[in-house]
């Protein structure tokens, strides 16, 4: 087991560590200060030496433990431990999960971690590799913290937390006026496959293009959100009836199916779109998103 290293060795898993870390740094476009790795059981098996240089991390607090089992020393800042556990167990991408860490000597740090799953050449899940940034000093910058908490690190558009707040406020306002709000859920078929085929910077450009196209259709008081690598949603503020929502869906479908520039050629993506009116079909954004996902998985 390689606990502290700036040149991690293969943990009997065939993959290029440095190449994957470079891909991750391109994907999330952040300046990382140290790197980390978990095994196939989500237990920390490596922290680079930068973790000691930039934070007060004590390796025995983390090595051999799952991150959500280290809550004796840590406080989740922007999502819950259960949400992180669910994301990692479903092999999802981790985007800037912020942690307040108090080590066993009582020293306090704040840092963010981001990570991607990796797979062996035989296709088996090998664990997570990730990067981390120290936010202890940056935490004093209120506007910087708000940016991290409220936006998607890949696209700069609102994240799920911000969109949920927008949804809840819109629902209250719409209900008072006897109106509805609309949820449009968009799933992109190929993104989970093609992100292994192209440079992650190119994938980011595709993600941003999708968000920009969505934003060009909606009104300034509606909201676009990237939920994950392959799904997005639009919350439409104060809409009268289902037929009005369907008109927006048709515009979205027409615009999103236009080609995307990637690696000097044009890529056409296929989309599935589900839309609901709230409060008719539900009063909770996460519940409606889950409902839409389940509908597409049937």
N, C-alpha and C positions, 0 to 999 in steps of 0.2 A: 504494500500500500504506500503510495507516494503522498505524504502529508504536506510537506512544504517544498515547493520547487518553482523555479522560473522556467524550467525546461522539463515539463512533465513527461514521464515515460509512459509507454503503452501499458495499460492495466489489463494485459491479456485480451485486449479488444482491438480489432484491426480497424483503425481509422486515423486520419491525419488531424491531430489535435490543433496544431497551429492554423491549419487551413480552416477548420471549423470556427475557431476563435475569431479569425479575420472576417469570416462570413458574418458572425454574430455582431461584431463591431460595425460592419457595414450595414447590417439589418437595422440596428437600433440607433445608429448614428450618434453614439455618445463617446466621450473620452473616458475610458475605463482606467482604473488604478490598480486593480488586481483581478485575478481570475479564480474560479472555483469549479469543482466537478463533483457530481454525485454518481453513485453506482446504480444498477438497475432496480435496486430497492429504495432509491431516493435518499440514501445516506451519504453524507459528505465524505469524500475520500481524498480530496485534494483542495488545499488553499495555497495560492502562490505567496511568495515571500512579501509581496506588496501588501498583503492583508495585515502584516505586522508593522510595516513601515508607515502605513497611512491610517491605521485604526489601532485600537487597543484590544483587538481580538485575541483571545487565548484559545489555541487550537483544540485543547481538550474539551472546551465548551461545545464544539461543533463536530469534530471528526468522529465518524461512526454513528452520528445521530441524524435522523430526519429533521429538516428545518422546522417543521411544525411541532416536533418534540423538544425543541430547544427553547420553548417559550418561557422557561425559567429565567433565561437571560435576555429575551427579546420581546418587544412589543410591536405587533403589526400596525402600520401607520395608515396605509391607504386602502388595503383590502383585508379581509379577515383571514385567519389561519385556515379556516374551513374552505374558503374560496381558493386559497393557494393550493391546498391539498387536493381539492377537486380538479384544479387545472393541471397539476403535475401528474396526477393519476390518470387523467385522460390524455396525457402526452401533449399538452398545449404549450404555446410559447409564453414565457414570462416577460412582461414588459415593466421594468422599473418598479419592482415591489420594494417599498420603502420600509426600513426596519429601524427602530430605536433599540440599541443594544447596550446592556449594562453587563460588563463582564464580571467574573467571580471575585475581582478585586474592587468592584464598585465604580470602575471607570465607565463613562458614558460616551457613546458614539451614535451617529445616525448615518446610515448608508443605504444605497439602493442596489438591488441586484436584478439582472436580466439574464435570461438563459434560453437555450433551445435544446430539444432532445436530440440525441445522436443514436445511430443504429449501426450495428455491425455489418460486415459485408454479406452476412447471411440474412440480413433483414431483421435481426432481433434487436429489441430495445436495449441500449447499453447504459443509459442514464442521461444526465443533463450536463452540459458545459455552459459556463456563464462568465459574465464580467460584472464588476461592481465598482461603484464610485462612492467616495466618502462625502457625505452631505453635512457633516458636523458643523462646519463653519458656514456653509451655504444655507443651512437651515435658518440662519438669522435673516436671510433675504426673503422677506414675506412674499414678494411678487414671484421670486423664483420658485418657492415652494408651491404657490398657487398654480403656476404653469405646470409643474410636475403632476400635481394632483388632479388638474382639470382637463388636461389634453392628452391625446394619444401621441406617444413619443415618435411614431413612424410618420404620421401625416400632419400633426399639428391641429387636427380637428378635435371636437369634444370627445372625451372618453365616456365610458358607460356611466361612471359616477355622475358626471356633469349632466349627461342626457337624462338620467333617472330624475335628477332634481328638476330639470326643465319639464319633463313629462308630468311630474307631480304638481308643479305650479300651474301648468297649462290645463291640467284636468280640473283643478279647482276653479279656474277662471271660466273654462268652457261650460262646466256644470251650472255655474251661476247664470250663464246666458242661454241655458238650454241648448247647448251645442255639443259637438263631439270633438275629440282629437283623433288623428289617424296615426297608426303605426304601419310603416312599410318595411318589411324585412327582406333583405336581398342576400342570396347565397350565390357565390361564384364557383362554378364547378371545378375549374382547372387549377385554381391557385395553390391548393394543397399539394398538387403534383409538380407544377412547373417551377415552384420555388427552389427545387433541388437542381433544376436544369440551367438556371440563369443566375447571373450575379445579383446579389441581394439589393444592390443599389437600383438595378433595373426593376426589380419587383416593387421596391418602394415607390418608384416613379409611377408604376401602374396603379398602386394603391392610392397615391395622391391624385392621379388622373380620375380614378373612379369617384373619389370624394368631390373633386372639383366639378365633375359632370353632374353629380347629384345636387351639389350646391347651386349650380346654374339654373336648375329647374324650379327649386323651391323658393319660397318667399324669405325675406330677411329675418322674419320672426319664427321660422321653422328651424329644425336642427338635424344635422347630418352626423352620424357616429360610426366609426369603425369598431366593430365588436371583436373581431378576431382576424386571423390571417385570411379567411375566405368569406367573411360575412359582415354586412353593414346594416344599418337601419336609418330610417328617416322618421322623425316625429313631426307630424303636421299639426300646427296649432289652430284650433277653432275651425272646424270643418262641419258643414251642415249635414251631408248625407253620403252614403256609400258611393254613389255615382260620381261625386266630386273627387273622391279618393281614387277611383278607378281611372279617371282622366290623368291624374298625376302618374299613376303606375304605368300607363301606356307611354307617356313621355319618357319616363325612366327607362323602360324596356328598349325603346327606340334608340335612345342616346347611348346606353351602356353597351349595346351590341355592336356599336361602331368599332372598327379596329383600333388596337393600341400599338404604339411603337415600342419594340423591345429587341435589342441586339440587332439593330439595322434591318429588321423586317417587321411586318405587321402581324399582330396576333389578335385573333377573334375569340372572345370569351363568351361562354354560355351562362345564363343566369336563371335562377328560380326566384320568384317573387311571391311573397304572401303578405296580404294586408288585412288589418283589423281596425274596427272603430272602437274607441274607448269612450265611455265606460261600458258600452254594450257587451263587448267580448272580454272585458277584464279591466281592472283598475290598477294593475301592477305591471310595469314595463318588463321586468325580468321574466315574469310569468307569461306575458304575451310573446316574448322572444322565444322562450322555451316551447310554448305552444306551436309557434311557427316552425321551429326546428323539428319538432316531433311530427308535424304534418308532412314535412318534406321527407322525413325518414320512413314514412309508412310505405 
